[in-house]
Amino acid sequence: QVQLVESGGGLVQPGGSLRLSCAVSGSTFSNYVMGWHRQAPGKQRELVATISSGGTTNYAESVKGRFIMSRDSAKKTVYLQMNSLKPEDTAVYYCNARRVATGLNSWGPGTQVTVSS
């Protein structure tokens, strides 16, 4: 079973940048589509971005042009570079791994991102 640990969250001013990391262990990295989701207080968890084992990315409309997701297979780590951050990006960000063969999802514990002046 895959284990996920996020890092890199924090407090940033509007217009600033943060880079989130998600370290993957316990399984073959290439067997998974990786994703970032977020959940703001009082709202449902929503998909932010995904990346396939081949590097194909997809983004929510709300973050297109501002966020970039990438993966480093050698380090078994995925990243979310977040630029031009807005207060509405404030949320707990979760790393997700979806096993391609079974559709089984695994989640990290989450990391808090707060965008505020």
C-alpha positions as CSV (number, residue, x, y, z in Angstrom):
1,Q,0.0,0.0,0.0
2,V,1.3,3.4,-0.9
3,Q,2.0,6.1,1.8
4,L,1.9,9.8,1.1
5,V,3.4,12.7,3.1
6,E,2.8,16.3,2.1
7,S,5.0,19.3,3.0
8,G,5.5,22.9,2.0
9,G,2.3,24.5,3.2
10,G,2.2,27.8,5.2
11,L,1.1,31.4,5.3
12,V,1.7,33.6,2.2
13,Q,0.5,37.0,1.1
14,P,-1.8,37.4,-1.9
15,G,0.3,37.3,-5.1
16,G,2.9,35.1,-3.5
17,S,4.1,31.6,-4.3
18,L,4.5,28.3,-2.5
19,R,5.7,24.8,-3.6
20,L,4.0,21.8,-2.1
21,S,5.8,18.4,-2.1
22,C,4.3,14.9,-1.7
23,A,6.7,12.1,-1.0
24,V,5.5,8.6,-2.1
25,S,6.6,5.3,-0.5
26,G,5.5,1.7,-0.3
27,S,4.7,1.0,-3.9
28,T,5.8,1.4,-7.5
29,F,5.5,5.0,-8.4
30,S,4.6,4.5,-12.0
31,N,1.5,2.5,-11.2
32,Y,-0.3,5.6,-10.0
33,V,-1.9,8.7,-11.3
34,M,-1.0,11.4,-8.8
35,G,-3.2,14.3,-7.8
36,W,-3.6,17.3,-5.6
37,H,-7.0,18.1,-4.0
38,R,-8.0,20.9,-1.6
39,Q,-10.7,21.5,0.9
40,A,-11.6,24.9,2.3
41,P,-13.5,25.4,5.5
42,G,-17.2,24.6,5.0
43,K,-16.6,23.3,1.4
44,Q,-16.3,20.0,-0.3
45,R,-12.9,18.6,-1.3
46,E,-12.1,19.6,-4.9
47,L,-9.6,18.4,-7.5
48,V,-6.8,20.9,-8.2
49,A,-4.5,19.0,-10.6
50,T,-3.5,15.5,-11.7
51,I,-0.5,14.1,-13.5
52,S,-0.1,10.7,-15.2
53,S,2.9,8.4,-15.1
54,G,3.8,9.8,-18.5
55,G,3.6,13.4,-17.3
56,T,0.3,14.5,-18.7
57,T,-1.3,17.1,-16.5
58,N,-4.8,18.4,-16.0
59,Y,-5.9,21.4,-13.9
60,A,-9.0,22.8,-12.5
61,E,-10.1,26.0,-14.3
62,S,-9.6,28.0,-11.1
63,V,-5.8,27.3,-11.1
64,K,-5.0,27.1,-14.8
65,G,-2.1,29.4,-15.6
66,R,-1.1,29.8,-12.0
67,F,-0.3,26.3,-10.7
68,I,2.1,23.7,-12.1
69,M,2.1,20.1,-11.1
70,S,5.2,17.9,-11.8
71,R,6.6,14.5,-10.8
72,D,10.1,13.3,-10.2
73,S,10.2,9.5,-10.6
74,A,13.7,9.2,-9.3
75,K,12.7,10.9,-6.0
76,K,9.2,9.4,-6.0
77,T,7.9,12.9,-5.3
78,V,5.2,15.1,-6.9
79,Y,5.1,18.8,-6.6
80,L,2.6,21.6,-6.9
81,Q,4.1,25.0,-7.7
82,M,1.5,27.6,-6.8
83,N,2.0,31.1,-8.1
84,S,-0.1,34.3,-8.0
85,L,-1.9,32.9,-4.9
86,K,-5.3,34.3,-4.0
87,P,-7.2,34.3,-0.7
88,E,-9.6,31.8,-2.2
89,D,-6.7,29.3,-2.6
90,T,-6.7,29.0,1.2
91,A,-7.4,25.4,2.0
92,V,-5.9,22.1,3.3
93,Y,-4.2,20.6,0.3
94,Y,-4.1,16.8,0.0
95,C,-1.9,14.5,-2.1
96,N,-3.7,11.7,-3.8
97,A,-2.5,8.5,-5.5
98,R,-4.9,6.5,-7.7
99,R,-3.8,3.1,-8.7
100,V,-4.3,2.7,-12.4
101,A,-5.1,-1.0,-12.3
102,T,-7.7,-0.9,-9.6
103,G,-8.9,2.7,-9.1
104,L,-8.0,2.5,-5.4
105,N,-7.3,5.9,-3.9
106,S,-4.8,6.7,-1.2
107,W,-4.5,10.1,0.6
108,G,-1.9,12.0,2.6
109,P,-2.8,13.8,5.8
110,G,-2.8,17.2,4.2
111,T,-1.0,20.5,4.5
112,Q,-2.5,23.8,5.3
113,V,-2.1,26.7,2.8
114,T,-3.3,30.1,4.0
115,V,-3.2,33.2,1.7
116,S,-3.7,36.3,3.6
117,S,-2.3,39.8,4.1
